[in-house]
């Protein structure tokens, strides 16, 4: 694959969406990558990598991290559950 080639990115922590994406990606054998937030569902991240799927970890940083976080939580309230589990369950 060329360095400037764009590939699809599947960015979700939702179990059902991950399952569908895994099935579709496997069936089509096309280049793609999963993207997930650092520390959220780390067990799933490890499983994806151990199963041979490409995974990019996303880590927001900088002075605007808090507004970003609150925006993401407002977009999808179930993200709050993922965040709470990640914070309180440890690595």
DSSP file (Angstrom, degrees, kcal/mol; ACC not computed):
  #  RESIDUE AA STRUCTURE BP1 BP2  ACC     N-H-->O    O-->H-N    N-H-->O    O-->H-N    TCO  KAPPA ALPHA  PHI   PSI    X-CA   Y-CA   Z-CA
    1    1 A X              0   0    0      0, 0.0     2,-0.1     0, 0.0     0, 0.0   0.000 360.0 360.0 360.0 134.9    0.0    0.0    0.0
    2    2 A X    >   -     0   0    0      1,-0.1     3,-1.6     4,-0.1     0, 0.0  -0.370 360.0-117.6 -70.7 150.9    1.3    3.4   -0.9
    3    3 A X  T 3  S+     0   0    0      1,-0.3    -1,-0.1    -2,-0.1     0, 0.0   0.789 114.7  47.4 -60.8 -29.6    2.0    5.9    1.9
    4    4 A X  T 3  S+     0   0    0      2,-0.1     2,-0.3     0, 0.0    -1,-0.3   0.364  84.7 117.0 -96.4   6.4   -0.6    8.3    0.6
    5    5 A X    <   -     0   0    0     -3,-1.6     2,-0.4     1,-0.0     0, 0.0  -0.561  60.4-136.0 -75.6 135.1   -3.3    5.7    0.1
    6    6 A X        -     0   0    0     -2,-0.3     2,-0.3    26,-0.0    -2,-0.1  -0.759  21.2-170.9 -92.7 135.0   -6.4    6.2    2.3
    7    7 A X        -     0   0    0     -2,-0.4    25,-0.2    23,-0.0     2,-0.0  -0.907  31.4 -94.7-121.8 153.7   -7.9    3.2    4.0
    8    8 A X  E     -a   32   0A   0     23,-0.7    25,-1.6    -2,-0.3     2,-0.5  -0.350  34.2-151.9 -64.6 145.5  -11.2    3.0    5.9
    9    9 A X  E     -a   33   0A   0     23,-0.2     2,-0.8     2,-0.0    25,-0.2  -0.986   3.3-155.7-121.0 128.2  -11.1    3.5    9.7
   10   10 A X  E     -a   34   0A   0     23,-3.0    25,-2.5    -2,-0.5     2,-0.7  -0.890  16.1-176.7-105.3 104.4  -13.6    1.8   11.9
   11   11 A X  E     +a   35   0A   0     -2,-0.8     2,-0.3    23,-0.2    25,-0.2  -0.861  30.0 111.2-111.2 100.8  -13.8    3.9   15.1
   12   12 A X        -     0   0    0     23,-0.9    23,-0.1    -2,-0.7    -2,-0.1  -0.985  48.8-158.7-160.3 158.2  -16.1    2.4   17.7
   13   13 A X        +     0   0    0     -2,-0.3     2,-0.4    23,-0.1    -1,-0.1   0.304  61.4 118.6-116.4   0.4  -16.2    0.7   21.1
   14   14 A X     >  -     0   0    0      1,-0.1     4,-2.5     2,-0.0     5,-0.2  -0.552  60.1-145.2 -74.4 124.2  -19.6   -0.8   20.5
   15   15 A X  H  > S+     0   0    0     -2,-0.4     4,-2.2     1,-0.2     5,-0.2   0.884  97.1  48.9 -58.8 -43.8  -19.4   -4.6   20.6
   16   16 A X  H  > S+     0   0    0      2,-0.2     4,-2.4     1,-0.2    -1,-0.2   0.925 112.9  47.2 -64.8 -43.8  -22.1   -5.2   18.0
   17   17 A X  H  > S+     0   0    0      1,-0.2     4,-2.7     2,-0.2    -2,-0.2   0.890 111.2  51.9 -65.2 -38.4  -20.5   -2.7   15.6
   18   18 A X  H  X S+     0   0    0     -4,-2.5     4,-2.7     2,-0.2    -1,-0.2   0.911 109.8  49.5 -63.0 -41.6  -17.0   -4.3   16.2
   19   19 A X  H  X S+     0   0    0     -4,-2.2     4,-2.2     2,-0.2    -2,-0.2   0.932 112.9  45.7 -63.4 -46.1  -18.4   -7.7   15.4
   20   20 A X  H  X S+     0   0    0     -4,-2.4     4,-2.8     1,-0.2     5,-0.2   0.927 113.7  49.7 -62.5 -44.5  -20.1   -6.6   12.2
   21   21 A X  H  X S+     0   0    0     -4,-2.7     4,-2.9     1,-0.2     5,-0.3   0.908 109.8  51.0 -62.3 -42.7  -16.9   -4.7   11.1
   22   22 A X  H  X S+     0   0    0     -4,-2.7     4,-2.4     2,-0.2    -1,-0.2   0.929 112.5  46.7 -59.4 -45.3  -14.7   -7.7   11.8
   23   23 A X  H  X S+     0   0    0     -4,-2.2     4,-2.4     2,-0.2    -2,-0.2   0.935 115.1  45.0 -63.8 -47.3  -17.0   -9.9    9.7
   24   24 A X  H  X S+     0   0    0     -4,-2.8     4,-2.1     1,-0.2     5,-0.2   0.920 114.3  48.6 -63.3 -43.9  -17.2   -7.5    6.8
   25   25 A X  H  X>S+     0   0    0     -4,-2.9     4,-1.9    -5,-0.2     5,-0.5   0.898 113.0  47.7 -64.3 -40.6  -13.4   -6.8    6.9
   26   26 A X  H  <5S+     0   0    0     -4,-2.4    -1,-0.2    -5,-0.3    -2,-0.2   0.914 112.5  49.1 -66.9 -42.9  -12.6  -10.5    7.0
   27   27 A X  H  <5S+     0   0    0     -4,-2.4    -2,-0.2    -5,-0.2    -1,-0.2   0.868 118.9  38.0 -63.8 -37.3  -15.0  -11.3    4.1
   28   28 A X  H  <5S-     0   0    0     -4,-2.1    -1,-0.2    -5,-0.2    -2,-0.2   0.690  87.0-151.3 -91.6 -19.7  -13.7   -8.5    1.9
   29   29 A X  T  <5 +     0   0    0     -4,-1.9     2,-0.3    -5,-0.2    -3,-0.1   0.830  44.9 145.0  50.7  36.6  -10.0   -8.8    2.8
   30   30 A X      < -     0   0    0     -5,-0.5    -1,-0.2     1,-0.1    -2,-0.1  -0.739  58.6 -92.9-100.3 152.4   -9.5   -5.1    2.0
   31   31 A X        +     0   0    0     -2,-0.3   -23,-0.7    -3,-0.1     2,-0.3  -0.398  63.7 135.6 -65.8 139.8   -7.1   -2.9    4.0
   32   32 A X  E     -a    8   0A   0    -25,-0.2     2,-0.3    -2,-0.1    22,-0.3  -0.939  35.8-139.7-164.8 174.5   -8.7   -1.1    7.0
   33   33 A X  E     -a    9   0A   0    -25,-1.6   -23,-3.0    -2,-0.3     2,-0.3  -0.992  12.5-129.0-147.4 149.4   -7.9   -0.3   10.6
   34   34 A X  E     -ab  10  55A   0     20,-2.7    22,-2.8    -2,-0.3     2,-0.4  -0.681  22.7-159.2 -87.0 150.6   -9.8   -0.1   13.8
   35   35 A X  E     +ab  11  56A   0    -25,-2.5   -23,-0.9    -2,-0.3     2,-0.3  -0.999  16.5 165.7-133.7 132.5   -9.5    3.0   15.9
   36   36 A X  E     - b   0  57A   0     20,-1.9    22,-3.0    -2,-0.4     2,-0.2  -0.970  38.7 -98.3-142.8 156.4  -10.2    3.2   19.7
   37   37 A X  E >   - b   0  58A   0     -2,-0.3     3,-1.7    20,-0.2    22,-0.2  -0.510  50.2 -95.2 -75.1 142.2   -9.6    5.6   22.5
   38   38 A X  T 3  S+     0   0    0     20,-2.5    -1,-0.1     1,-0.3     3,-0.1  -0.329 106.5   6.9 -56.3 128.7   -6.6    4.9   24.8
   39   39 A X  T 3  S+     0   0    0      1,-0.2     2,-0.7    -3,-0.1     3,-0.5   0.348  96.8 117.7  82.5  -6.5   -7.7    3.0   27.9
   40   40 A X  S <  S-     0   0    0     -3,-1.7    -1,-0.2     1,-0.2     5,-0.1  -0.860  93.9 -13.4-100.5 117.7  -11.3    2.3   26.8
   41   41 A X  S >> S+     0   0    0     -2,-0.7     4,-2.1    41,-0.3     3,-0.7   0.925  76.4 172.7  59.4  49.2  -12.0   -1.3   26.5
   42   42 A X  H 3> S+     0   0    0     -3,-0.5     4,-2.7     1,-0.3     5,-0.2   0.818  73.7  60.2 -57.5 -33.0   -8.4   -2.3   26.6
   43   43 A X  H 3> S+     0   0    0      1,-0.2     4,-1.9     2,-0.2    -1,-0.3   0.903 106.8  45.8 -62.4 -40.4   -9.3   -6.0   26.7
   44   44 A X  H <> S+     0   0    0     -3,-0.7     4,-2.6     2,-0.2    -2,-0.2   0.892 110.8  53.7 -68.8 -39.9  -11.1   -5.6   23.3
   45   45 A X  H  X S+     0   0    0     -4,-2.1     4,-2.2     1,-0.2    -2,-0.2   0.935 109.5  47.6 -59.6 -46.8   -8.1   -3.7   21.9
   46   46 A X  H  X S+     0   0    0     -4,-2.7     4,-2.8     1,-0.2    -1,-0.2   0.896 111.5  51.3 -61.5 -39.8   -5.7   -6.5   22.9
   47   47 A X  H  X S+     0   0    0     -4,-1.9     4,-1.9     2,-0.2    -2,-0.2   0.915 108.3  51.1 -64.6 -43.7   -8.1   -9.1   21.4
   48   48 A X  H  <>S+     0   0    0     -4,-2.6     5,-2.6     1,-0.2    -1,-0.2   0.936 113.9  44.4 -58.3 -46.7   -8.3   -7.2   18.1
   49   49 A X  H ><5S+     0   0    0     -4,-2.2     3,-1.8     1,-0.2    -2,-0.2   0.921 111.8  51.6 -66.1 -43.8   -4.5   -7.0   17.9
   50   50 A X  H 3<5S+     0   0    0     -4,-2.8    -1,-0.2     1,-0.3    -2,-0.2   0.802 106.7  55.6 -64.9 -26.5   -4.0  -10.7   18.9
   51   51 A X  T 3<5S-     0   0    0     -4,-1.9    -1,-0.3    -5,-0.2    -2,-0.2   0.441 124.8-105.5 -83.2   0.5   -6.5  -11.7   16.2
   52   52 A X  T < 5S+     0   0    0     -3,-1.8     2,-0.3     1,-0.3    -3,-0.2   0.580  72.2 141.0  91.5  10.6   -4.3   -9.8   13.7
   53   53 A X      < -     0   0    0     -5,-2.6    -1,-0.3    -6,-0.2     2,-0.2  -0.675  55.6-114.5 -87.3 140.5   -6.4   -6.7   13.1
   54   54 A X        -     0   0    0     -2,-0.3   -20,-2.7   -22,-0.3     2,-0.4  -0.530  37.4-173.0 -71.4 137.9   -4.7   -3.3   12.7
   55   55 A X  E     -b   34   0A   0     -2,-0.2     2,-0.5   -22,-0.2   -20,-0.2  -0.996  16.0-162.0-138.6 129.6   -5.5   -1.0   15.5
   56   56 A X  E     -b   35   0A   0    -22,-2.8   -20,-1.9    -2,-0.4     2,-0.5  -0.950  17.2-142.9-109.0 129.0   -4.7    2.7   16.0
   57   57 A X  E     -b   36   0A   0     -2,-0.5     2,-0.5   -22,-0.2   -20,-0.2  -0.798  11.9-149.8 -94.0 130.7   -5.0    4.0   19.5
   58   58 A X  E     +b   37   0A   0    -22,-3.0   -20,-2.5    -2,-0.5     2,-0.5  -0.880  15.9 179.7-105.8 124.8   -6.4    7.6   19.8
   59   59 A X        -     0   0    0     -2,-0.5     2,-0.1   -22,-0.2   -22,-0.1  -0.879  15.6-151.5-128.8  99.1   -5.2    9.8   22.7
   60   60 A X        +     0   0    0     -2,-0.5     2,-0.3   -22,-0.1     5,-0.0  -0.443  28.4 161.0 -66.6 140.5   -6.6   13.3   22.8
   61   61 A X        +     0   0    0     -2,-0.1     3,-0.3     3,-0.0     2,-0.2  -0.945  18.5  69.1-150.9 171.7   -4.3   15.8   24.5
   62   62 A X  S >  S-     0   0    0     -2,-0.3     3,-1.3     1,-0.2    -2,-0.0  -0.518  94.6 -49.1 107.2-176.2   -3.7   19.5   24.8
   63   63 A X  T 3  S+     0   0    0      1,-0.3     3,-0.3    -2,-0.2    -1,-0.2   0.672 130.2  55.0 -71.6 -16.9   -5.6   22.4   26.3
   64   64 A X  T 3> S+     0   0    0     -3,-0.3     4,-1.8     1,-0.2    -1,-0.3   0.115  70.6 110.3-104.0  21.6   -8.9   21.5   24.7
   65   65 A X  H <> S+     0   0    0     -3,-1.3     4,-2.5     1,-0.2    -1,-0.2   0.882  76.4  51.9 -65.3 -37.8   -9.1   17.9   26.0
   66   66 A X  H  > S+     0   0    0     -3,-0.3     4,-2.6     2,-0.2     5,-0.2   0.944 109.7  46.3 -69.7 -47.2  -12.0   18.6   28.4
   67   67 A X  H  > S+     0   0    0      1,-0.2     4,-2.2     2,-0.2    -1,-0.2   0.896 113.6  52.1 -59.2 -36.7  -14.3   20.3   25.9
   68   68 A X  H  X S+     0   0    0     -4,-1.8     4,-2.4     2,-0.2    -2,-0.2   0.949 109.9  48.3 -61.1 -48.4  -13.5   17.4   23.5
   69   69 A X  H  X S+     0   0    0     -4,-2.5     4,-2.3     1,-0.2    -2,-0.2   0.925 112.4  47.1 -59.1 -47.5  -14.4   14.8   26.2
   70   70 A X  H  X S+     0   0    0     -4,-2.6     4,-2.2     1,-0.2    -1,-0.2   0.868 111.2  52.2 -66.9 -34.8  -17.7   16.5   27.1
   71   71 A X  H  X S+     0   0    0     -4,-2.2     4,-2.1    -5,-0.2    -1,-0.2   0.928 110.5  47.9 -62.7 -45.1  -18.7   16.9   23.4
   72   72 A X  H  X S+     0   0    0     -4,-2.4     4,-1.5     1,-0.2    -2,-0.2   0.889 112.0  49.2 -65.0 -38.8  -18.0   13.2   22.8
   73   73 A X  H  < S+     0   0    0     -4,-2.3     7,-0.3     1,-0.2     6,-0.2   0.885 111.0  50.0 -67.3 -38.0  -20.1   12.2   25.9
   74   74 A X  H  < S+     0   0    0     -4,-2.2     3,-0.4     1,-0.2    -2,-0.2   0.856 106.8  56.0 -67.8 -34.6  -22.9   14.4   24.8
   75   75 A X  H  < S+     0   0    0     -4,-2.1     2,-0.3     1,-0.3    -1,-0.2   0.878 129.1  10.0 -64.3 -38.0  -22.9   12.9   21.3
   76   76 A X    ><  -     0   0    0     -4,-1.5     3,-2.7    -5,-0.1     4,-0.3  -0.775  65.9-163.2-147.3  95.0  -23.3    9.4   22.6
   77   77 A X  T >> S+     0   0    0     -3,-0.4     3,-1.8    -2,-0.3     4,-0.6   0.750  87.0  70.4 -55.1 -27.1  -24.2    9.1   26.3
   78   78 A X  H >> S+     0   0    0      1,-0.3     4,-1.4     2,-0.2     3,-0.6   0.735  83.6  73.1 -64.8 -18.2  -23.2    5.4   26.4
   79   79 A X  H <> S+     0   0    0     -3,-2.7     4,-2.6     1,-0.2    -1,-0.3   0.811  85.9  64.9 -61.6 -27.8  -19.6    6.6   26.0
   80   80 A X  H <> S+     0   0    0     -3,-1.8     4,-2.8    -4,-0.3    -1,-0.2   0.885  99.4  51.6 -62.2 -37.6  -19.9    7.7   29.6
   81   81 A X  H <X S+     0   0    0     -3,-0.6     4,-2.6    -4,-0.6    -1,-0.2   0.928 110.0  48.2 -64.0 -45.2  -20.3    4.0   30.6
   82   82 A X  H  X S+     0   0    0     -4,-1.4     4,-2.2     1,-0.2   -41,-0.3   0.914 113.5  48.0 -60.9 -42.5  -17.1    3.1   28.6
   83   83 A X  H  X S+     0   0    0     -4,-2.6     4,-2.6     2,-0.2    -2,-0.2   0.936 111.7  48.9 -64.1 -47.1  -15.2    6.0   30.2
   84   84 A X  H  X S+     0   0    0     -4,-2.8     4,-2.5     1,-0.2     5,-0.2   0.917 112.2  48.7 -60.8 -43.7  -16.4    5.1   33.8
   85   85 A X  H  X S+     0   0    0     -4,-2.6     4,-1.9     1,-0.2    -1,-0.2   0.915 112.3  49.0 -62.2 -42.1  -15.4    1.4   33.3
   86   86 A X  H  X S+     0   0    0     -4,-2.2     4,-0.9    -5,-0.2    -2,-0.2   0.905 113.7  46.0 -64.8 -41.5  -12.0    2.4   31.9
   87   87 A X  H  < S+     0   0    0     -4,-2.6    -2,-0.2     1,-0.2    -1,-0.2   0.908 121.6  35.2 -68.5 -42.8  -11.3    4.8   34.8
   88   88 A X  H  < S+     0   0    0     -4,-2.5    -1,-0.2    -5,-0.2    -2,-0.2   0.600 112.9  56.0 -93.2 -11.7  -12.4    2.5   37.6
   89   89 A X  H  < S-     0   0    0     -4,-1.9    -1,-0.2    -5,-0.2    -3,-0.1   0.673  92.9-146.4 -94.1 -16.8  -11.3   -0.9   36.2
   90   90 A X     <        0   0    0     -4,-0.9    -1,-0.2    -5,-0.2    -2,-0.1  -0.158 360.0 360.0  77.8-178.1   -7.6    0.0   35.8
   91   91 A X              0   0    0     -4,-0.1    -1,-0.2   -49,-0.1   -52,-0.1   0.481 360.0 360.0 -72.5 360.0   -5.3   -1.3   33.0
